Amino acid sequence: VWPPTGTTPVTLYMHADTSMSIMPPSLTTGSLSYNYDPNDPSPTVGGPTLRQDLDQGPYDQSDSVENRNDILTFTTVPMFQDATIVGVVTVHLEITSDKFDTDFCVRMCDVSPTGESMLINDGVYRMRFRDGFNIADTSNMVPNQHYAVDIELPNTCITLLQGHSLRIDVT
């Protein structure tokens, strides 16, 4: 049985101060934004890639990815005890874009007390395929229209050690 029985779903909320916690935001409005240049995309550093010319596995995202201006990072406080994440993680975003199509990439990372942000899992969502992958299903976005997006990350099973934090990167 996957995920194993006895697990408890947990919802974490992203806050405008870039924190992430089990507490819902106190404000129901507000937004964060970034400028994204598709000619200078966020790099792939590690992960489940099969390309020989790319790093594979759990690489540190802090220097090569998270220090860019085209990414939002949301981080929990350090864990007060070991915390195990099992199953599928879904990241829900409320988005707008000023373009007709946009890719959203989400990375889930384990942040150590010394600051390394090790990639656990990632997922990408191309907006033109939000209604399906057949030609008849594809559609452009309406610039500046609000969309709800759920990005499902692959199955995972990892324990974040006491003192570590969970981070979600959005670009």
C-alpha positions as CSV (number, residue, x, y, z in Angstrom):
1,V,0.0,0.0,0.0
2,W,1.4,3.4,-1.0
3,P,1.6,5.6,0.9
4,P,1.9,3.4,3.9
5,T,-1.0,3.2,6.3
6,G,-0.7,5.3,9.4
7,T,0.4,8.5,7.7
8,T,-1.2,11.8,8.4
9,P,-1.6,14.4,5.7
10,V,-0.2,17.8,6.6
11,T,-0.9,21.1,4.8
12,L,1.8,23.8,4.8
13,Y,1.0,27.4,3.8
14,M,3.4,29.8,2.1
15,H,3.4,33.3,3.6
16,A,4.3,36.7,2.1
17,D,7.4,36.8,4.3
18,T,8.6,33.6,2.5
19,S,8.1,31.5,5.6
20,M,6.1,28.2,5.4
21,S,4.1,26.8,8.3
22,I,1.0,24.8,9.2
23,M,-0.7,28.2,10.1
24,P,-2.8,29.7,7.3
25,P,-1.8,33.2,6.3
26,S,-3.6,35.9,8.3
27,L,-4.3,37.9,5.1
28,T,-6.4,36.5,2.4
29,T,-4.9,38.8,-0.2
30,G,-1.5,39.7,-1.3
31,S,1.1,38.4,-3.7
32,L,4.7,37.9,-4.4
33,S,6.2,38.2,-7.9
34,Y,9.4,37.8,-9.9
35,N,10.6,38.7,-13.4
36,Y,11.3,35.6,-15.4
37,D,13.4,35.5,-18.6
38,P,12.9,32.4,-20.7
39,N,16.2,33.1,-22.4
40,D,17.9,32.7,-19.0
41,P,15.9,29.8,-17.4
42,S,16.4,28.5,-13.9
43,P,19.1,25.8,-14.2
44,T,18.6,22.1,-13.6
45,V,21.0,21.1,-10.9
46,G,20.6,17.5,-9.9
47,G,17.3,15.6,-9.7
48,P,16.0,12.6,-11.5
49,T,17.5,13.4,-14.9
50,L,18.8,10.7,-17.3
51,R,21.0,13.1,-19.3
52,Q,24.7,12.4,-18.9
53,D,25.6,16.0,-19.3
54,L,23.6,17.1,-16.2
55,D,24.3,16.4,-12.6
56,Q,22.0,13.7,-11.2
57,G,20.8,13.2,-7.6
58,P,20.5,15.5,-4.6
59,Y,22.6,18.6,-5.3
60,D,22.7,21.8,-3.3
61,Q,20.4,24.4,-4.8
62,S,21.5,27.3,-2.6
63,D,24.3,28.8,-4.7
64,S,23.3,27.8,-8.3
65,V,19.5,28.1,-8.1
66,E,18.2,29.9,-5.0
67,N,20.4,32.9,-5.3
68,R,18.8,34.0,-8.5
69,N,16.3,36.9,-8.8
70,D,13.7,34.8,-10.6
71,I,12.8,32.4,-7.8
72,L,10.7,32.5,-4.6
73,T,11.8,30.4,-1.7
74,F,9.5,29.4,1.2
75,T,11.1,27.8,4.2
76,T,9.8,26.2,7.5
77,V,11.4,26.9,10.8
78,P,13.9,24.2,11.8
79,M,12.3,20.9,12.7
80,F,12.1,20.3,16.5
81,Q,12.2,16.6,15.9
82,D,12.8,14.3,12.9
83,A,9.9,14.6,10.4
84,T,9.2,12.0,7.7
85,I,7.6,12.9,4.4
86,V,6.0,9.9,2.6
87,G,3.9,9.8,-0.6
88,V,3.0,12.4,-3.1
89,V,3.5,16.1,-2.3
90,T,1.2,18.6,-4.1
91,V,2.1,22.2,-4.3
92,H,-0.9,24.5,-4.9
93,L,-0.2,27.9,-6.5
94,E,-2.5,30.8,-7.3
95,I,-0.8,32.5,-10.2
96,T,-1.0,35.1,-12.9
97,S,1.4,35.8,-15.8
98,D,1.7,38.6,-18.3
99,K,2.4,36.1,-21.0
100,F,0.3,33.6,-23.1
101,D,2.2,30.6,-21.7
102,T,4.4,30.1,-18.7
103,D,6.2,27.2,-17.1
104,F,6.2,26.9,-13.3
105,C,8.9,24.8,-11.7
106,V,8.7,23.7,-8.0
107,R,11.6,22.2,-6.1
108,M,11.3,20.6,-2.6
109,C,14.6,20.8,-0.6
110,D,16.0,19.7,2.7
111,V,17.8,22.7,4.2
112,S,20.5,21.8,6.7
113,P,21.5,23.9,9.7
114,T,24.6,25.0,7.8
115,G,22.5,26.3,4.9
116,E,22.8,23.6,2.2
117,S,19.5,23.2,0.4
118,M,19.5,19.7,-1.0
119,L,17.1,18.8,-3.8
120,I,14.6,16.2,-2.8
121,N,12.1,16.4,-5.6
122,D,10.9,18.7,-8.4
123,G,8.0,19.2,-10.8
124,V,7.2,21.4,-13.7
125,Y,3.8,22.6,-15.0
126,R,3.4,24.1,-18.4
127,M,0.3,26.3,-18.5
128,R,-0.7,25.6,-22.1
129,F,-1.3,21.9,-21.1
130,R,-3.5,22.7,-18.0
131,D,-6.5,21.1,-19.8
132,G,-4.7,18.1,-21.3
133,F,-2.0,17.1,-23.6
134,N,-3.9,16.6,-26.8
135,I,-3.7,19.4,-29.4
136,A,-7.4,20.1,-28.9
137,D,-6.8,20.5,-25.2
138,T,-4.0,23.0,-25.3
139,S,-4.8,26.7,-24.8
140,N,-3.0,30.0,-24.2
141,M,-3.2,31.8,-20.9
142,V,-5.1,35.1,-20.8
143,P,-2.4,37.5,-19.6
144,N,-3.0,38.7,-16.0
145,Q,-5.9,36.3,-15.4
146,H,-5.9,34.4,-12.2
147,Y,-5.2,30.6,-12.4
148,A,-5.1,27.9,-9.7
149,V,-2.3,25.3,-10.4
150,D,-1.6,22.1,-8.6
151,I,1.9,20.7,-9.2
152,E,2.3,17.1,-8.1
153,L,5.8,16.0,-7.2
154,P,6.8,12.4,-7.6
155,N,6.4,9.9,-4.7
156,T,9.0,10.4,-2.0
157,C,10.0,9.0,1.3
158,I,12.6,11.0,3.3
159,T,13.2,12.0,6.9
160,L,14.2,15.5,7.6
161,L,16.4,15.5,10.7
162,Q,15.9,17.6,13.7
163,G,17.3,21.1,13.0
164,H,16.7,20.8,9.3
165,S,14.0,22.8,7.4
166,L,11.8,22.1,4.5
167,R,12.0,24.5,1.5
168,I,9.8,25.0,-1.5
169,D,11.3,26.9,-4.4
170,V,9.0,28.3,-7.1
171,T,10.2,29.7,-10.4
